[in-house]
Structure formats: structure tokens, C-alpha cells
Amino acid sequence: MADADKLFEEATIHAMAGEHEEAVEAYRKALEEEEDHIDAWIGLAGALYTLKKHEEARDAARNLLAHRPKFPDAWFLIGQAEVELKNYDEATMAFGMALEQKDDLKGRFKEYWEGLEASHAFREDDEAKALAAKHIGEKKD
């Protein structure tokens, strides 16, 4: 097992025990070992969100998207963070991107996605698409 995977497992154990600061540290170490460790990125973003570090959580999820642009969980987490940061246009765009890609989930968290679809109306205009492109492009430059 690679060092990044071992660190990821350690981080997950910390997160499940409610030790989110320790989880963040272990996720970051995993990412130092393997920059494109997708599970470590989403774990880091989730742990930061739990710690109410919303900007850092959003940025971690954006970094994940630099490695895998079609990852609905990352878009969903970005949307949640943007709501907390009161960036409602960006939240709307991110939730819309998550919904567009939800079929990639293969059944995970189905009830959340159905609730999201039923509760929100999302913009389908050029502005929303430009915001999505901006979020991806910021991390590739």
C-alpha cells in the first residue's frame, strides 16, 4: 500500500472519530505524497467544512476538480461552502454543476440529490457556465 493510501486511511479514522484537525493534517500529508489522490482531496474538503473553514474547504474541492472536473461531490461541497460564505450565485452554479453530473454518482447519496433537485431552481444561462469555467480554470493556470 502506498504511503498516500496509508495516510488517507489514518485521516479517515481521525475523521470518523470526530478528530477533524488531525484528519486535516493527515489528508494534507497524503496529498504531499500523491497530489492527485482524489479521496484525500474530498476528505480534506469535508473535514475543513466540518471545522467551518469554508473558504479552505471550497478551495480544496476546487483543487480536486483540477484533477477530475466531473466530480459531483466536489461541486456539491463547493455549493455548500459558497452558501456559508453568502456567495449565492456561485453556490447556485456549483449545485447546478453537481446536478448535471449526479449520474456519475452511481446511486450514492440518492436522497440528497433528489432533495436538491426538488428544492432549488438552477440557472442554465451563460453566466452560470462562465462561473463554472472560471472555477476550473483558476486551478489550472
C-alpha positions, 0 to 999 in steps of 0.5 A: 500500500502506498504511503498516500493510501496509508495516510488517507486511511489514518485521516479517515479514522481521525475523521470518523472519530470526530478528530477533524484537525488531525484528519486535516493534517493527515489528508494534507500529508497524503496529498504531499505524497500523491497530489492527485489522490482524489479521496484525500482531496474530498476528505480534506474538503469535508473535514475543513467544512466540518471545522467551518473553514469554508473558504479552505474547504471550497478551495480544496474541492476546487483543487480536486476538480483540477484533477477530475472536473466531473466530480459531483461531490466536489461541486456539491461541497463547493455549493455548500461552502459558497452558501456559508460564505453568502456567495449565492450565485456561485453556490447556485452554479456549483449545485447546478454543476453537481446536478448535471453530473449526479449520474456519475454518482452511481446511486450514492447519496440518492436522497440528497440529490433528489432533495436538491433537485426538488428544492432549488431552481438552477440557472442554465444561462451563460453566466452560470457556465462562465462561473463554472469555467472560471472555477476550473480554470483558476486551478489550472493556470 
